[in-house]
Amino acid sequence: MITQKEQVKQEKAEQLGEIIMNYIDEMDDLSDTENFTIDSIEKKWTKLLETTKHVYKEINAQIINQINEKQIIREKKENMREGG
């Protein structure tokens, strides 16, 4: 069982939402300039991917750190007894 699951979901959803809104706003601002090129679009896209990837790593780390280890240990012990 993951403790503080709802808190993590809320925080990370807000964080990802902010990242997406910023990306859209940056692309909108960029589209009104002469710098709106394939290269500039790719740079914005790469930045979005890197930023969201970092958030996903944070989510994974938080979830793993909050998993109730007692259940996992209990299941492991049961499996070891059944196996020999």
C-alpha positions as CSV (number, residue, x, y, z in Angstrom):
1,M,0.0,0.0,0.0
2,I,1.3,3.5,-0.9
3,T,1.1,6.0,1.9
4,Q,0.1,9.6,1.0
5,K,-0.9,8.4,-2.4
6,E,-3.5,11.1,-2.9
7,Q,-1.1,13.8,-1.9
8,V,1.5,12.6,-4.4
9,K,-1.1,12.4,-7.2
10,Q,-2.3,16.0,-6.5
11,E,1.2,17.5,-6.2
12,K,2.5,15.8,-9.4
13,A,-0.7,16.5,-11.4
14,E,-0.3,20.2,-10.5
15,Q,3.4,20.1,-11.3
16,L,2.8,18.4,-14.7
17,G,-0.1,20.8,-15.5
18,E,2.1,23.8,-14.9
19,I,4.9,22.4,-17.1
20,I,2.4,21.8,-19.9
21,M,0.8,25.2,-19.6
22,N,4.3,26.8,-19.7
23,Y,5.2,24.8,-22.8
24,I,2.0,25.9,-24.5
25,D,2.6,29.5,-23.6
26,E,6.2,29.4,-24.7
27,M,5.2,27.9,-28.0
28,D,2.5,30.5,-28.5
29,D,5.0,33.3,-27.7
30,L,7.5,31.8,-30.0
31,S,5.0,31.3,-32.9
32,D,4.6,35.1,-33.1
33,T,8.3,35.6,-33.8
34,E,10.7,35.1,-36.7
35,N,12.5,32.6,-34.4
36,F,9.7,30.1,-34.9
37,T,11.8,27.5,-36.7
38,I,12.0,23.7,-36.7
39,D,15.1,24.0,-34.6
40,S,13.4,26.2,-32.0
41,I,10.4,23.9,-31.8
42,E,12.6,20.9,-31.3
43,K,14.5,22.7,-28.5
44,K,11.2,23.5,-26.8
45,W,10.0,19.9,-27.3
46,T,13.3,18.5,-25.9
47,K,13.0,20.8,-22.8
48,L,9.4,19.5,-22.3
49,L,10.5,15.9,-22.5
50,E,13.4,16.4,-20.1
51,T,11.3,18.3,-17.6
52,T,8.5,15.8,-17.6
53,K,10.9,12.9,-17.5
54,H,12.4,14.4,-14.3
55,V,8.9,14.6,-12.8
56,Y,8.1,11.0,-13.7
57,K,11.4,9.9,-11.9
58,E,10.3,11.9,-8.9
59,I,6.9,10.2,-8.9
60,N,8.5,6.8,-9.1
61,A,11.0,7.5,-6.3
62,Q,8.2,8.9,-4.0
63,I,6.0,5.9,-4.6
64,I,8.7,3.4,-4.0
65,N,9.7,5.2,-0.8
66,Q,6.1,5.2,0.4
67,I,5.2,1.6,-0.3
68,N,4.2,-0.4,2.8
69,E,7.1,-2.8,3.1
70,K,5.4,-5.0,5.6
71,Q,3.1,-6.5,3.0
72,I,6.0,-7.1,0.6
73,I,8.1,-8.8,3.3
74,R,5.1,-10.9,4.4
75,E,4.5,-12.1,0.8
76,K,8.2,-12.8,0.3
77,K,8.3,-14.9,3.4
78,E,5.2,-16.8,2.3
79,N,6.7,-17.5,-1.1
80,M,9.9,-18.7,0.5
81,R,8.0,-21.1,2.7
82,E,6.0,-22.5,-0.2
83,G,9.2,-22.9,-2.3
84,G,11.1,-24.9,0.2
